[in-house]
Amino acid sequence: MKGILYTGGELTDLVTFAKLPGYLQAFLREQNGVVAYFGGLHIRGCVSAPGWHSLATVWQGERALWRTYAEVQKADIPFAQDCAGNQFLLRGDAVLWLDTETGELADLEVDFKHFLFGVEKFPLDALGMEPLRAFQQAGGVLQPGQLLSLYPPLCIATQGQSKPNAKAVSVTERLAWLAEFHRQIKDLPDGQQVRLQPL
């Protein structure tokens, strides 16, 4: 992987680690999670702290993804996220992609090994890094523990505005905002007008 900003330290959450499939355990033994591609990919680790890097927090904690997103099952493992907070999940051996704005879930039709291979070969496309690239070209930098807040959200059609504004915010803030946004729009019909507060 390129553009590594952070690697997790020691495995400190052995309870979560024991619940993982062997191939993910093997990866985490080598490096207990990583922020790579200058923030384009965050693979979570089995740690007690920092909270933003903890797999258990988004898998089994108070703000676990399955508590907000109907398509996510309790057993799905949210092992990674992209620069804007969209999630990569393991369901069995399949890697799924969760759009955290709309709650839509897509099967990427790859396993973990081939997911990593695809990311390594085509990071811009595999990780949807266009917003991060534009943010960086404007002088922005994502630090470990940060995601891009995109406003207006990508799922909202806007009149005349071609690209959303991007700013770096904490992982916790971004995921909480996305969860609340999803709750507000999930039952609205397409084309419904909404008023939003930016993060």
TORPA-4810 file (N, C-alpha, C, O; in nm, 3 decimals):
<nodes>
NODE_1_0.084_-0.118_0.000_0.000_0.000_0.000_0.088_0.124_0.000_0.199_0.124_0.054_M
NODE_2_0.038_0.228_-0.062_0.114_0.352_-0.072_0.051_0.460_0.015_-0.062_0.446_0.063_K
NODE_3_0.124_0.568_0.036_0.073_0.683_0.109_0.027_0.649_0.249_-0.079_0.695_0.291_G
NODE_4_0.105_0.571_0.322_0.065_0.528_0.457_0.086_0.642_0.556_0.197_0.693_0.571_I
NODE_5_-0.022_0.679_0.624_-0.019_0.786_0.723_-0.017_0.732_0.866_0.027_0.800_0.958_L
NODE_6_-0.065_0.608_0.883_-0.081_0.554_1.018_-0.086_0.403_1.011_-0.148_0.346_0.922_Y
NODE_7_-0.020_0.338_1.105_-0.038_0.194_1.123_-0.071_0.170_1.270_-0.015_0.234_1.359_T
NODE_8_-0.163_0.077_1.292_-0.204_0.047_1.429_-0.090_-0.016_1.506_-0.002_-0.080_1.449_G
NODE_9_-0.092_0.002_1.635_0.011_-0.055_1.720_-0.023_-0.198_1.758_-0.066_-0.278_1.675_G
NODE_10_-0.002_-0.227_1.883_-0.023_-0.361_1.936_-0.171_-0.400_1.933_-0.259_-0.315_1.949_E
NODE_11_-0.197_-0.528_1.912_-0.334_-0.581_1.921_-0.376_-0.575_2.068_-0.326_-0.652_2.150_L
NODE_12_-0.469_-0.485_2.101_-0.512_-0.471_2.240_-0.656_-0.514_2.261_-0.701_-0.526_2.376_T
NODE_13_-0.730_-0.538_2.154_-0.868_-0.586_2.165_-0.873_-0.730_2.115_-0.913_-0.756_2.001_D
NODE_14_-0.833_-0.821_2.201_-0.823_-0.961_2.161_-0.960_-1.028_2.153_-0.974_-1.130_2.084_L
NODE_15_-1.060_-0.974_2.220_-1.196_-1.029_2.212_-1.249_-1.013_2.070_-1.300_-1.108_2.012_V
NODE_16_-1.236_-0.893_2.015_-1.280_-0.869_1.877_-1.193_-0.949_1.780_-1.244_-1.010_1.686_T
NODE_17_-1.064_-0.948_1.803_-0.971_-1.020_1.716_-1.009_-1.168_1.702_-1.002_-1.224_1.593_F
NODE_18_-1.050_-1.229_1.812_-1.085_-1.372_1.812_-1.208_-1.402_1.728_-1.227_-1.516_1.685_A
NODE_19_-1.293_-1.303_1.703_-1.417_-1.321_1.626_-1.395_-1.308_1.475_-1.487_-1.333_1.397_K
NODE_20_-1.276_-1.269_1.434_-1.250_-1.240_1.293_-1.209_-1.365_1.216_-1.153_-1.458_1.273_L
NODE_21_-1.237_-1.366_1.085_-1.189_-1.478_1.002_-1.036_-1.479_0.997_-0.971_-1.376_1.016_P
NODE_22_-0.980_-1.597_0.972_-0.836_-1.616_0.974_-0.759_-1.522_0.884_-0.653_-1.472_0.923_G
NODE_23_-0.810_-1.495_0.763_-0.738_-1.408_0.670_-0.729_-1.265_0.721_-0.630_-1.196_0.696_Y
NODE_24_-0.833_-1.218_0.792_-0.828_-1.082_0.847_-0.737_-1.080_0.970_-0.665_-0.982_0.992_L
NODE_25_-0.740_-1.186_1.049_-0.647_-1.196_1.162_-0.502_-1.190_1.112_-0.418_-1.121_1.170_Q
NODE_26_-0.474_-1.264_1.005_-0.337_-1.266_0.950_-0.295_-1.126_0.906_-0.182_-1.085_0.932_A
NODE_27_-0.385_-1.053_0.840_-0.354_-0.916_0.796_-0.325_-0.828_0.918_-0.228_-0.753_0.919_F
NODE_28_-0.412_-0.837_1.020_-0.398_-0.750_1.137_-0.276_-0.785_1.223_-0.224_-0.700_1.294_L
NODE_29_-0.231_-0.910_1.217_-0.108_-0.945_1.288_0.012_-0.873_1.227_0.105_-0.832_1.297_R
NODE_30_0.009_-0.857_1.095_0.118_-0.789_1.024_0.120_-0.639_1.055_0.224_-0.582_1.087_E
NODE_31_0.004_-0.578_1.044_-0.013_-0.436_1.078_-0.155_-0.421_1.129_-0.251_-0.450_1.057_Q
NODE_32_-0.169_-0.378_1.249_-0.300_-0.374_1.315_-0.383_-0.258_1.262_-0.415_-0.163_1.332_N
NODE_33_-0.418_-0.271_1.134_-0.491_-0.165_1.066_-0.397_-0.062_1.008_-0.279_-0.057_1.043_G
NODE_34_-0.450_0.020_0.917_-0.366_0.116_0.846_-0.453_0.226_0.787_-0.567_0.202_0.747_V
NODE_35_-0.398_0.347_0.781_-0.455_0.455_0.701_-0.359_0.472_0.584_-0.244_0.512_0.603_V
NODE_36_-0.407_0.443_0.463_-0.321_0.443_0.345_-0.380_0.534_0.238_-0.489_0.589_0.252_A
NODE_37_-0.305_0.549_0.130_-0.344_0.633_0.016_-0.380_0.774_0.064_-0.477_0.834_0.018_Y
NODE_38_-0.298_0.824_0.157_-0.312_0.960_0.210_-0.452_0.987_0.265_-0.504_1.098_0.253_F
NODE_39_-0.513_0.884_0.324_-0.647_0.896_0.382_-0.755_0.837_0.296_-0.873_0.841_0.333_G
NODE_40_-0.720_0.783_0.181_-0.820_0.724_0.090_-0.876_0.593_0.139_-0.986_0.554_0.099_G
NODE_41_-0.802_0.523_0.226_-0.847_0.395_0.282_-0.803_0.386_0.427_-0.687_0.412_0.460_L
NODE_42_-0.897_0.348_0.512_-0.867_0.321_0.652_-0.914_0.180_0.684_-1.035_0.154_0.688_H
NODE_43_-0.821_0.089_0.706_-0.854_-0.046_0.752_-0.839_-0.043_0.904_-0.732_-0.015_0.957_I
NODE_44_-0.948_-0.074_0.972_-0.952_-0.064_1.118_-0.870_-0.174_1.185_-0.843_-0.279_1.126_R
NODE_45_-0.831_-0.147_1.309_-0.756_-0.244_1.387_-0.832_-0.290_1.510_-0.937_-0.237_1.543_G
NODE_46_-0.776_-0.388_1.576_-0.832_-0.440_1.702_-0.759_-0.371_1.816_-0.663_-0.425_1.872_C
NODE_47_-0.806_-0.252_1.850_-0.743_-0.169_1.952_-0.849_-0.116_2.048_-0.967_-0.105_2.013_V
NODE_48_-0.805_-0.085_2.168_-0.892_-0.019_2.265_-0.894_0.131_2.238_-0.996_0.198_2.255_S
NODE_49_-0.778_0.183_2.195_-0.766_0.325_2.163_-0.660_0.338_2.054_-0.568_0.256_2.048_A
NODE_50_-0.669_0.438_1.968_-0.771_0.543_1.964_-0.906_0.490_1.913_-0.910_0.396_1.833_P
NODE_51_-1.014_0.551_1.959_-1.148_0.507_1.924_-1.177_0.509_1.775_-1.249_0.423_1.725_G
NODE_52_-1.122_0.607_1.704_-1.150_0.618_1.560_-1.093_0.499_1.482_-1.137_0.472_1.370_W
NODE_53_-0.994_0.429_1.540_-0.929_0.317_1.473_-0.987_0.181_1.517_-0.948_0.077_1.464_H
NODE_54_-1.077_0.183_1.611_-1.128_0.061_1.672_-1.236_-0.006_1.587_-1.340_0.054_1.559_S
NODE_55_-1.212_-0.130_1.548_-1.311_-0.209_1.476_-1.433_-0.235_1.563_-1.546_-0.228_1.515_L
NODE_56_-1.413_-0.264_1.691_-1.525_-0.297_1.781_-1.625_-0.182_1.791_-1.745_-0.207_1.802_A
NODE_57_-1.579_-0.058_1.788_-1.668_0.057_1.801_-1.776_0.059_1.695_-1.893_0.079_1.727_T
NODE_58_-1.740_0.038_1.569_-1.839_0.044_1.460_-1.906_-0.090_1.433_-2.005_-0.097_1.360_V
NODE_59_-1.852_-0.196_1.491_-1.909_-0.329_1.471_-2.007_-0.366_1.582_-2.113_-0.423_1.556_W
NODE_60_-1.971_-0.334_1.708_-2.052_-0.379_1.821_-2.086_-0.270_1.921_-2.158_-0.296_2.017_Q
NODE_61_-2.036_-0.149_1.902_-2.057_-0.042_1.999_-2.194_0.025_1.987_-2.280_-0.019_1.910_G
NODE_62_-2.212_0.132_2.065_-2.338_0.208_2.065_-2.374_0.259_1.926_-2.491_0.266_1.890_E
NODE_63_-2.273_0.296_1.850_-2.297_0.350_1.715_-2.262_0.249_1.607_-2.220_0.286_1.497_R
NODE_64_-2.278_0.122_1.638_-2.250_0.017_1.539_-2.334_0.041_1.414_-2.450_0.083_1.423_A
NODE_65_-2.276_0.015_1.300_-2.342_0.045_1.172_-2.474_-0.028_1.156_-2.568_0.027_1.097_L
NODE_66_-2.485_-0.151_1.205_-2.609_-0.227_1.190_-2.724_-0.164_1.268_-2.840_-0.194_1.240_W
NODE_67_-2.695_-0.079_1.365_-2.801_-0.011_1.441_-2.867_0.100_1.359_-2.981_0.138_1.386_R
NODE_68_-2.796_0.153_1.260_-2.846_0.264_1.178_-2.892_0.219_1.041_-2.994_0.266_0.992_T
NODE_69_-2.817_0.130_0.979_-2.840_0.094_0.839_-2.909_-0.042_0.830_-2.852_-0.144_0.868_Y
NODE_70_-3.033_-0.042_0.781_-3.117_-0.163_0.777_-3.054_-0.276_0.696_-3.075_-0.393_0.728_A
NODE_71_-2.978_-0.243_0.593_-2.919_-0.346_0.507_-2.799_-0.415_0.571_-2.758_-0.522_0.526_E
NODE_72_-2.744_-0.355_0.674_-2.626_-0.412_0.740_-2.670_-0.511_0.846_-2.756_-0.481_0.929_V
NODE_73_-2.611_-0.629_0.843_-2.641_-0.733_0.942_-2.542_-0.724_1.058_-2.429_-0.678_1.042_Q
NODE_74_-2.588_-0.768_1.174_-2.505_-0.762_1.294_-2.372_-0.836_1.277_-2.271_-0.796_1.335_K
NODE_75_-2.372_-0.941_1.198_-2.250_-1.021_1.177_-2.157_-0.961_1.072_-2.041_-1.003_1.063_A
NODE_76_-2.203_-0.863_0.993_-2.117_-0.799_0.892_-2.001_-0.727_0.963_-2.023_-0.656_1.061_D
NODE_77_-1.882_-0.745_0.913_-1.763_-0.687_0.977_-1.722_-0.561_0.901_-1.675_-0.571_0.788_I
NODE_78_-1.739_-0.442_0.961_-1.702_-0.316_0.895_-1.551_-0.291_0.908_-1.507_-0.211_0.990_P
NODE_79_-1.475_-0.361_0.826_-1.330_-0.363_0.841_-1.261_-0.238_0.790_-1.147_-0.211_0.828_F
NODE_80_-1.328_-0.159_0.704_-1.258_-0.044_0.644_-1.357_0.063_0.602_-1.478_0.041_0.598_A
NODE_81_-1.302_0.181_0.570_-1.383_0.291_0.517_-1.299_0.371_0.419_-1.176_0.367_0.421_Q
NODE_82_-1.371_0.443_0.331_-1.302_0.530_0.235_-1.286_0.670_0.294_-1.316_0.692_0.411_D
NODE_83_-1.239_0.763_0.214_-1.207_0.897_0.262_-1.328_0.977_0.309_-1.313_1.072_0.386_C
NODE_84_-1.448_0.939_0.264_-1.569_1.013_0.301_-1.655_0.939_0.402_-1.762_0.988_0.440_A
NODE_85_-1.611_0.822_0.446_-1.687_0.747_0.547_-1.777_0.639_0.493_-1.852_0.579_0.569_G
NODE_86_-1.773_0.612_0.362_-1.844_0.495_0.310_-1.769_0.372_0.360_-1.647_0.374_0.374_N
NODE_87_-1.843_0.265_0.385_-1.787_0.151_0.456_-1.766_0.029_0.367_-1.841_0.005_0.273_Q
NODE_88_-1.661_-0.046_0.398_-1.637_-0.176_0.337_-1.661_-0.281_0.444_-1.603_-0.275_0.553_F
NODE_89_-1.748_-0.376_0.413_-1.791_-0.478_0.509_-1.756_-0.616_0.458_-1.750_-0.640_0.337_L
NODE_90_-1.733_-0.708_0.550_-1.718_-0.849_0.516_-1.846_-0.921_0.558_-1.888_-0.913_0.673_L
NODE_91_-1.906_-0.989_0.463_-2.021_-1.076_0.491_-1.980_-1.214_0.441_-1.977_-1.239_0.320_R
NODE_92_-1.949_-1.302_0.534_-1.886_-1.428_0.494_-1.750_-1.392_0.436_-1.670_-1.324_0.501_G
NODE_93_-1.723_-1.436_0.315_-1.597_-1.401_0.250_-1.613_-1.287_0.149_-1.515_-1.245_0.088_D
NODE_94_-1.734_-1.236_0.132_-1.761_-1.132_0.032_-1.738_-0.993_0.090_-1.772_-0.966_0.205_A
NODE_95_-1.680_-0.905_0.009_-1.664_-0.764_0.048_-1.783_-0.687_-0.009_-1.812_-0.694_-0.128_V
NODE_96_-1.850_-0.612_0.079_-1.964_-0.528_0.041_-1.925_-0.383_0.062_-1.837_-0.352_0.143_L
NODE_97_-1.992_-0.294_-0.011_-1.969_-0.149_0.002_-2.099_-0.085_0.047_-2.202_-0.102_-0.016_W
NODE_98_-2.094_-0.010_0.157_-2.210_0.060_0.211_-2.198_0.209_0.182_-2.103_0.274_0.225_L
NODE_99_-2.296_0.262_0.106_-2.308_0.406_0.086_-2.370_0.461_0.213_-2.489_0.439_0.238_D
NODE_100_-2.293_0.533_0.293_-2.342_0.577_0.423_-2.437_0.696_0.415_-2.496_0.734_0.516_T
NODE_101_-2.453_0.755_0.298_-2.556_0.857_0.281_-2.692_0.792_0.260_-2.789_0.824_0.328_E
NODE_102_-2.699_0.700_0.166_-2.827_0.641_0.126_-2.859_0.509_0.196_-2.975_0.470_0.202_T
NODE_103_-2.759_0.442_0.249_-2.779_0.311_0.311_-2.779_0.197_0.211_-2.804_0.082_0.249_G
NODE_104_-2.752_0.226_0.085_-2.748_0.120_-0.017_-2.623_0.035_0.001_-2.515_0.086_0.031_E
NODE_105_-2.641_-0.095_-0.018_-2.534_-0.191_0.001_-2.507_-0.260_-0.132_-2.600_-0.309_-0.196_L
NODE_106_-2.381_-0.265_-0.174_-2.345_-0.329_-0.300_-2.241_-0.437_-0.275_-2.145_-0.417_-0.201_A
NODE_107_-2.261_-0.552_-0.338_-2.164_-0.661_-0.333_-2.055_-0.630_-0.436_-2.084_-0.620_-0.555_D
NODE_108_-1.932_-0.616_-0.392_-1.822_-0.584_-0.483_-1.772_-0.707_-0.559_-1.686_-0.696_-0.646_L
NODE_109_-1.827_-0.823_-0.526_-1.796_-0.949_-0.595_-1.647_-0.982_-0.590_-1.589_-1.032_-0.686_E
NODE_110_-1.587_-0.951_-0.475_-1.448_-0.990_-0.449_-1.437_-1.036_-0.303_-1.521_-1.002_-0.220_V
NODE_111_-1.334_-1.113_-0.275_-1.303_-1.147_-0.137_-1.200_-1.046_-0.085_-1.158_-0.956_-0.158_D
NODE_112_-1.159_-1.060_0.040_-1.068_-0.965_0.103_-0.937_-0.952_0.026_-0.889_-0.842_0.000_F
NODE_113_-0.879_-1.066_-0.010_-0.751_-1.065_-0.083_-0.763_-0.990_-0.215_-0.677_-0.909_-0.248_K
NODE_114_-0.870_-1.016_-0.290_-0.887_-0.949_-0.420_-0.930_-0.803_-0.404_-0.903_-0.721_-0.492_H
NODE_115_-0.996_-0.771_-0.294_-1.025_-0.632_-0.263_-0.894_-0.555_-0.249_-0.876_-0.449_-0.309_F
NODE_116_-0.803_-0.608_-0.168_-0.673_-0.542_-0.148_-0.596_-0.531_-0.279_-0.532_-0.430_-0.306_L
NODE_117_-0.603_-0.636_-0.360_-0.535_-0.635_-0.490_-0.593_-0.525_-0.579_-0.518_-0.450_-0.641_F
NODE_118_-0.726_-0.514_-0.586_-0.791_-0.411_-0.667_-0.759_-0.271_-0.620_-0.737_-0.181_-0.701_G
NODE_119_-0.756_-0.253_-0.488_-0.723_-0.122_-0.431_-0.580_-0.084_-0.467_-0.552_0.031_-0.503_V
NODE_120_-0.491_-0.180_-0.457_-0.350_-0.153_-0.487_-0.331_-0.117_-0.635_-0.252_-0.029_-0.669_E
NODE_121_-0.403_-0.186_-0.721_-0.387_-0.166_-0.865_-0.459_-0.040_-0.915_-0.406_0.032_-1.000_K
NODE_122_-0.580_-0.015_-0.864_-0.662_0.097_-0.911_-0.719_0.176_-0.793_-0.841_0.180_-0.776_F
NODE_123_-0.635_0.240_-0.711_-0.686_0.305_-0.590_-0.788_0.415_-0.615_-0.886_0.426_-0.541_P
NODE_124_-0.768_0.497_-0.717_-0.862_0.608_-0.741_-1.003_0.557_-0.767_-1.099_0.609_-0.711_L
NODE_125_-1.015_0.454_-0.850_-1.147_0.400_-0.883_-1.202_0.312_-0.771_-1.319_0.325_-0.734_D
NODE_126_-1.119_0.223_-0.718_-1.166_0.128_-0.617_-1.210_0.198_-0.489_-1.298_0.148_-0.418_A
NODE_127_-1.151_0.313_-0.459_-1.181_0.383_-0.335_-1.260_0.512_-0.356_-1.286_0.583_-0.259_L
NODE_128_-1.298_0.543_-0.478_-1.373_0.666_-0.503_-1.299_0.788_-0.449_-1.357_0.868_-0.376_G
NODE_129_-1.173_0.802_-0.485_-1.088_0.905_-0.425_-1.093_1.042_-0.493_-1.013_1.129_-0.460_M
NODE_130_-1.184_1.062_-0.587_-1.189_1.191_-0.656_-1.206_1.309_-0.559_-1.135_1.409_-0.573_E
NODE_131_-1.298_1.301_-0.459_-1.309_1.414_-0.366_-1.180_1.439_-0.287_-1.145_1.555_-0.263_P
NODE_132_-1.111_1.333_-0.248_-0.985_1.349_-0.175_-0.879_1.412_-0.264_-0.803_1.498_-0.219_L
NODE_133_-0.875_1.370_-0.387_-0.777_1.426_-0.480_-0.800_1.576_-0.500_-0.705_1.655_-0.498_R
NODE_134_-0.926_1.616_-0.519_-0.958_1.758_-0.534_-0.923_1.836_-0.407_-0.871_1.947_-0.414_A
NODE_135_-0.952_1.778_-0.291_-0.920_1.838_-0.162_-0.769_1.860_-0.150_-0.724_1.965_-0.105_F
NODE_136_-0.691_1.760_-0.189_-0.545_1.770_-0.182_-0.492_1.873_-0.281_-0.399_1.947_-0.249_Q
NODE_137_-0.549_1.877_-0.400_-0.504_1.974_-0.501_-0.530_2.117_-0.456_-0.462_2.210_-0.500_Q
NODE_138_-0.630_2.135_-0.368_-0.659_2.268_-0.314_-0.576_2.296_-0.188_-0.597_2.398_-0.122_A
NODE_139_-0.483_2.206_-0.156_-0.394_2.228_-0.042_-0.436_2.156_0.085_-0.369_2.170_0.188_G
NODE_140_-0.545_2.081_0.082_-0.594_2.011_0.201_-0.516_1.885_0.231_-0.460_1.821_0.141_G
NODE_141_-0.513_1.849_0.357_-0.445_1.727_0.403_-0.535_1.657_0.504_-0.584_1.720_0.598_V
NODE_142_-0.557_1.527_0.485_-0.628_1.447_0.585_-0.526_1.390_0.683_-0.425_1.333_0.642_L
NODE_143_-0.554_1.406_0.810_-0.470_1.347_0.914_-0.532_1.214_0.959_-0.651_1.193_0.938_Q
NODE_144_-0.454_1.124_1.018_-0.513_1.003_1.075_-0.623_1.042_1.174_-0.605_1.132_1.257_P
NODE_145_-0.736_0.973_1.166_-0.850_1.006_1.252_-0.945_1.106_1.190_-1.040_1.150_1.255_G
NODE_146_-0.921_1.143_1.064_-1.009_1.237_0.994_-1.066_1.175_0.868_-1.006_1.087_0.805_Q
NODE_147_-1.185_1.223_0.832_-1.250_1.190_0.705_-1.288_1.321_0.638_-1.286_1.427_0.700_L
NODE_148_-1.324_1.312_0.511_-1.375_1.429_0.441_-1.524_1.445_0.468_-1.600_1.348_0.458_L
NODE_149_-1.564_1.564_0.502_-1.705_1.600_0.508_-1.738_1.665_0.375_-1.680_1.768_0.340_S
NODE_150_-1.830_1.606_0.300_-1.868_1.658_0.168_-2.005_1.722_0.178_-2.101_1.659_0.221_L
NODE_151_-2.013_1.849_0.136_-2.139_1.921_0.144_-2.159_2.004_0.017_-2.069_2.080_-0.020_Y
NODE_152_-2.273_1.991_-0.049_-2.384_1.903_-0.012_-2.347_1.757_-0.034_-2.255_1.725_-0.109_P
NODE_153_-2.421_1.667_0.033_-2.394_1.523_0.016_-2.403_1.482_-0.130_-2.477_1.542_-0.209_P
NODE_154_-2.327_1.380_-0.166_-2.319_1.337_-0.306_-2.452_1.285_-0.359_-2.476_1.292_-0.480_L
NODE_155_-2.539_1.234_-0.273_-2.667_1.177_-0.320_-2.772_1.285_-0.347_-2.881_1.253_-0.394_C
NODE_156_-2.741_1.410_-0.317_-2.838_1.519_-0.334_-2.812_1.589_-0.466_-2.700_1.632_-0.495_I
NODE_157_-2.915_1.601_-0.546_-2.905_1.677_-0.671_-2.911_1.825_-0.637_-3.002_1.870_-0.567_A
NODE_158_-2.814_1.901_-0.687_-2.813_2.045_-0.662_-2.821_2.118_-0.794_-2.779_2.068_-0.898_T
NODE_159_-2.875_2.237_-0.789_-2.889_2.316_-0.910_-2.768_2.406_-0.925_-2.745_2.496_-0.845_Q
NODE_160_-2.690_2.380_-1.029_-2.578_2.467_-1.062_-2.448_2.438_-0.990_-2.343_2.482_-1.036_G
NODE_161_-2.450_2.365_-0.880_-2.325_2.336_-0.810_-2.276_2.199_-0.853_-2.343_2.099_-0.831_Q
NODE_162_-2.158_2.196_-0.914_-2.111_2.070_-0.971_-2.040_1.981_-0.869_-2.059_1.859_-0.871_S
NODE_163_-1.962_2.038_-0.781_-1.886_1.957_-0.686_-1.912_2.002_-0.544_-1.929_2.122_-0.518_K
NODE_164_-1.916_1.907_-0.451_-1.937_1.946_-0.311_-1.813_2.011_-0.251_-1.701_1.988_-0.297_P
NODE_165_-1.834_2.090_-0.149_-1.723_2.144_-0.071_-1.673_2.034_0.020_-1.752_1.954_0.070_N
NODE_166_-1.543_2.030_0.043_-1.484_1.926_0.127_-1.402_1.991_0.238_-1.330_2.088_0.216_A
NODE_167_-1.415_1.934_0.357_-1.329_1.976_0.468_-1.300_1.855_0.555_-1.378_1.760_0.560_K
NODE_168_-1.187_1.860_0.623_-1.146_1.750_0.710_-1.216_1.763_0.845_-1.214_1.870_0.906_A
NODE_169_-1.277_1.654_0.890_-1.342_1.648_1.022_-1.305_1.516_1.088_-1.254_1.425_1.021_V
NODE_170_-1.331_1.504_1.216_-1.297_1.380_1.284_-1.385_1.265_1.234_-1.498_1.287_1.191_S
NODE_171_-1.331_1.144_1.240_-1.406_1.025_1.199_-1.537_1.017_1.276_-1.642_0.990_1.217_V
NODE_172_-1.532_1.039_1.406_-1.652_1.029_1.490_-1.759_1.127_1.446_-1.875_1.091_1.433_T
NODE_173_-1.720_1.253_1.423_-1.816_1.354_1.378_-1.878_1.318_1.244_-1.999_1.328_1.225_E
NODE_174_-1.793_1.276_1.151_-1.841_1.245_1.016_-1.938_1.127_1.018_-2.044_1.134_0.956_R
NODE_175_-1.903_1.019_1.087_-1.992_0.903_1.090_-2.123_0.934_1.161_-2.228_0.884_1.121_L
NODE_176_-2.118_1.016_1.266_-2.241_1.055_1.336_-2.328_1.141_1.244_-2.450_1.124_1.241_A
NODE_177_-2.267_1.234_1.170_-2.344_1.318_1.077_-2.408_1.233_0.968_-2.525_1.252_0.935_W
NODE_178_-2.332_1.140_0.912_-2.385_1.053_0.807_-2.501_0.969_0.858_-2.601_0.952_0.788_L
NODE_179_-2.489_0.916_0.979_-2.597_0.835_1.037_-2.723_0.919_1.054_-2.833_0.874_1.023_A
NODE_180_-2.708_1.041_1.104_-2.824_1.128_1.123_-2.885_1.169_0.988_-3.007_1.172_0.974_E
NODE_181_-2.800_1.200_0.892_-2.848_1.234_0.758_-2.927_1.117_0.699_-3.035_1.136_0.643_F
NODE_182_-2.872_0.997_0.711_-2.941_0.878_0.660_-3.077_0.860_0.726_-3.176_0.830_0.658_H
NODE_183_-3.083_0.878_0.858_-3.212_0.865_0.928_-3.315_0.965_0.873_-3.433_0.932_0.862_R
NODE_184_-3.270_1.084_0.839_-3.361_1.188_0.790_-3.412_1.160_0.650_-3.526_1.194_0.618_Q
NODE_185_-3.330_1.100_0.564_-3.371_1.085_0.423_-3.419_0.946_0.385_-3.475_0.929_0.277_I
NODE_186_-3.397_0.846_0.469_-3.419_0.707_0.427_-3.561_0.678_0.381_-3.581_0.589_0.298_K
NODE_187_-3.660_0.748_0.433_-3.798_0.720_0.394_-3.857_0.825_0.300_-3.976_0.820_0.269_D
NODE_188_-3.775_0.919_0.254_-3.824_1.023_0.164_-3.828_0.972_0.020_-3.743_0.892_-0.019_L
NODE_189_-3.926_1.017_-0.057_-3.928_0.979_-0.200_-3.818_1.054_-0.276_-3.774_1.160_-0.234_P
NODE_190_-3.776_0.997_-0.389_-3.678_1.063_-0.475_-3.732_1.199_-0.517_-3.851_1.213_-0.544_D
NODE_191_-3.645_1.298_-0.524_-3.684_1.431_-0.568_-3.737_1.520_-0.456_-3.763_1.638_-0.479_G
NODE_192_-3.754_1.466_-0.337_-3.803_1.544_-0.223_-3.701_1.651_-0.187_-3.581_1.623_-0.179_Q
NODE_193_-3.746_1.774_-0.164_-3.655_1.880_-0.122_-3.627_1.866_0.027_-3.715_1.832_0.106_Q
NODE_194_-3.501_1.893_0.065_-3.460_1.885_0.205_-3.375_2.006_0.240_-3.312_2.067_0.154_V
NODE_195_-3.375_2.038_0.369_-3.286_2.142_0.422_-3.186_2.074_0.514_-3.223_1.993_0.599_R
NODE_196_-3.060_2.109_0.495_-2.954_2.042_0.570_-2.867_2.142_0.642_-2.852_2.257_0.600_L
NODE_197_-2.810_2.096_0.752_-2.708_2.172_0.823_-2.573_2.109_0.791_-2.554_1.990_0.816_Q
NODE_198_-2.479_2.185_0.736_-2.347_2.127_0.709_-2.275_2.096_0.840_-2.306_2.151_0.945_P
NODE_199_-2.180_2.006_0.831_-2.100_1.968_0.947_-1.994_2.073_0.971_-1.915_2.061_1.064_L
</nodes>
